[in-house]
Amino acid sequence: MAQSFSDAFTIGGLTGGGGDGTVLVAMRGRMINIDAGHESEYKVDGDGVVTVLAGSTATVDDIDLDFGAGLITTESIDVDGTGTTTIEGAGLVLCIAFGDGIIRAHQPGGLQIIGAFANVGWSIGDAGQRVLTHGIAPPDNSAPAPVGLKSIDGNHLKIAIGVPYEPEGGTQIAFNEFAMINFDIIAIAKRLKI
Amino acid sequence: MALDTMEGSLGGGLLPIAKNSRRKIVMMQGEVKNLTQSAPTGVLVDGSVVSGTVIRTDGVSASSKISVGDRIFQSGFLTFRFEELGTVTAITPVSGHEDITIGAGFGQTYPDPLVVPARTPTASNNAEISVATVYDISPDGVVTEVSGHGGGLESGLQNLFMNVGAGRISIYGVDDQTAAPSGQFEDHERINRMGTGLSMEFTFGSEVDLTDSLNLVTAVGSFGFDMTAAGMMVIDPASSVATKATQVDRVAFGACHRVAGNTAIFHISLPYEQEGGAQEEITENTVLKFCIMAVADNGGI
């Protein structure tokens, strides 16, 4: 049957993670309008409704989540990764808060992230038209992005996303507002006692 | 026993819906610096040895850079690859040279069960020897540098800070010489790991154990470099060491090279550069932020 191999790849279900327990949290989605000077902040609620909190060019159509909710912020955008902002090699820093606000202190009932992992890829070209249709750019218009962990702090984490990967001897592509990032983030968090 | 620090690394339990009902998430998260302790030492192999227990050295005095108990590795343009020779059991001065004894032996006469025969190392004449830096972390977060301190560098407390996790961390094969080569034995000839900046081995337990009852199923990791730490990081608030919050300013990415028993090995990139940029080198002040997670079959514990 179709699920005959499931024992071989199933890790297990997670425990409920009550007081002081641990939980896996995740966010998966895509985003456009990442360009020089376009640093923005968005809130996505539990129903997937997007609200723009900051950014003069930001719109609610810039981001679409398949899974997850919270605050999503773009910082240090550098379209060719030459280090004109904070991190050489990185196109932007993506900040995620699992919640409707950033909680750095150990607040009862809050989350304290203890580990985070992310995969990100770029869709270059006409991807900007596809963010709300769950589409991705054609294969020859996509590029993987090296991702580095920048910080973990309370319910908040930051990842540095590399500019579109080029083979050695290639020419670095600079992205623009029509490029799209596709991201998957998984984190382990302690749920603090109330 | 080998697993006596595992409670300090637990990331959570898993419901028994899978075939194996004893799986757990284990993890480590922290920051480490002084990576260049595990770069080439300047000690050279004097004469090739296909298989045996003793390596003769020349160049820099081995005993000033290597200690009994250290895991040693060779690299260099003559070896074409980076590989482990073994653990040092004795260092003996011999008429202007020093002999390093690897009690367990190396080469095809002493096969490593984890290394395919074709990759069994042969000590190569003029190969550079480097040393693993090994830290033990107790469940209470106390860090002890157990080997790799042959150069009299800073203590373990100043080099490694753990936010989550316990066990053993070993660092080796640090490529701190990414500049273009200018000739034999010059920069980039002493060690060349292509895009890999270092290897990092995470052991969930007090020692590597391939046969104990904890076996890792899979592991993932995320990493970042702070290139501008200037030797300061948040380490020990109670100490007099100057502190600075680590600020990751370079992307790093790693690949899980192998999981075996209670240990996962990652190869971690050099600081990422955009295409056309100039590669930056890992220095003694570079801080690596790391976060790894593994799923373990915890049979019988």
Chai-1 contact restraints between the chains, C-beta under 6 A:
chainA,res_idxA,chainB,res_idxB,connection_type,confidence,min_distance_angstrom,max_distance_angstrom,comment,restraint_id
A,D7,B,K19,contact,1.0,0.0,6.0,A-B,restraint_1
A,T10,B,A18,contact,1.0,0.0,6.0,A-B,restraint_2
A,I11,B,R23,contact,1.0,0.0,6.0,A-B,restraint_3
A,I11,B,V295,contact,1.0,0.0,6.0,A-B,restraint_4
A,G12,B,L14,contact,1.0,0.0,6.0,A-B,restraint_5
A,G12,B,L15,contact,1.0,0.0,6.0,A-B,restraint_6
A,G12,B,I17,contact,1.0,0.0,6.0,A-B,restraint_7
A,G12,B,A18,contact,1.0,0.0,6.0,A-B,restraint_8
A,G12,B,R23,contact,1.0,0.0,6.0,A-B,restraint_9
A,G13,B,L15,contact,1.0,0.0,6.0,A-B,restraint_10
A,G13,B,I17,contact,1.0,0.0,6.0,A-B,restraint_11
A,T15,B,G13,contact,1.0,0.0,6.0,A-B,restraint_12
A,T15,B,L15,contact,1.0,0.0,6.0,A-B,restraint_13
A,T22,B,G11,contact,1.0,0.0,6.0,A-B,restraint_14
A,T22,B,G12,contact,1.0,0.0,6.0,A-B,restraint_15
A,G81,B,Q274,contact,1.0,0.0,6.0,A-B,restraint_16
A,I87,B,D249,contact,1.0,0.0,6.0,A-B,restraint_17
A,G89,B,V251,contact,1.0,0.0,6.0,A-B,restraint_18
A,G89,B,Y272,contact,1.0,0.0,6.0,A-B,restraint_19
A,G89,B,E273,contact,1.0,0.0,6.0,A-B,restraint_20
A,G89,B,Q274,contact,1.0,0.0,6.0,A-B,restraint_21
A,A90,B,V251,contact,1.0,0.0,6.0,A-B,restraint_22
A,I114,B,V164,contact,1.0,0.0,6.0,A-B,restraint_23
A,G115,B,M27,contact,1.0,0.0,6.0,A-B,restraint_24
A,G115,B,Q29,contact,1.0,0.0,6.0,A-B,restraint_25
A,G115,B,C291,contact,1.0,0.0,6.0,A-B,restraint_26
A,G115,B,M293,contact,1.0,0.0,6.0,A-B,restraint_27
A,F117,B,V220,contact,1.0,0.0,6.0,A-B,restraint_28
A,F117,B,S222,contact,1.0,0.0,6.0,A-B,restraint_29
A,P146,B,V251,contact,1.0,0.0,6.0,A-B,restraint_30
A,P146,B,F253,contact,1.0,0.0,6.0,A-B,restraint_31
A,P146,B,Y272,contact,1.0,0.0,6.0,A-B,restraint_32
A,G148,B,G224,contact,1.0,0.0,6.0,A-B,restraint_33
A,G148,B,V251,contact,1.0,0.0,6.0,A-B,restraint_34
A,G148,B,A252,contact,1.0,0.0,6.0,A-B,restraint_35
A,L149,B,S222,contact,1.0,0.0,6.0,A-B,restraint_36
A,L149,B,G224,contact,1.0,0.0,6.0,A-B,restraint_37
A,L149,B,K289,contact,1.0,0.0,6.0,A-B,restraint_38
A,L149,B,C291,contact,1.0,0.0,6.0,A-B,restraint_39
A,K150,B,G224,contact,1.0,0.0,6.0,A-B,restraint_40
A,K150,B,V248,contact,1.0,0.0,6.0,A-B,restraint_41
A,A160,B,V251,contact,1.0,0.0,6.0,A-B,restraint_42
A,G162,B,V251,contact,1.0,0.0,6.0,A-B,restraint_43
A,G162,B,Y272,contact,1.0,0.0,6.0,A-B,restraint_44
A,V163,B,Q274,contact,1.0,0.0,6.0,A-B,restraint_45
A,E166,B,E275,contact,1.0,0.0,6.0,A-B,restraint_46
A,G170,B,E275,contact,1.0,0.0,6.0,A-B,restraint_47
A,Q172,B,Q274,contact,1.0,0.0,6.0,A-B,restraint_48
A,Q172,B,E275,contact,1.0,0.0,6.0,A-B,restraint_49
A,Q172,B,G276,contact,1.0,0.0,6.0,A-B,restraint_50
A,I188,B,G11,contact,1.0,0.0,6.0,A-B,restraint_51
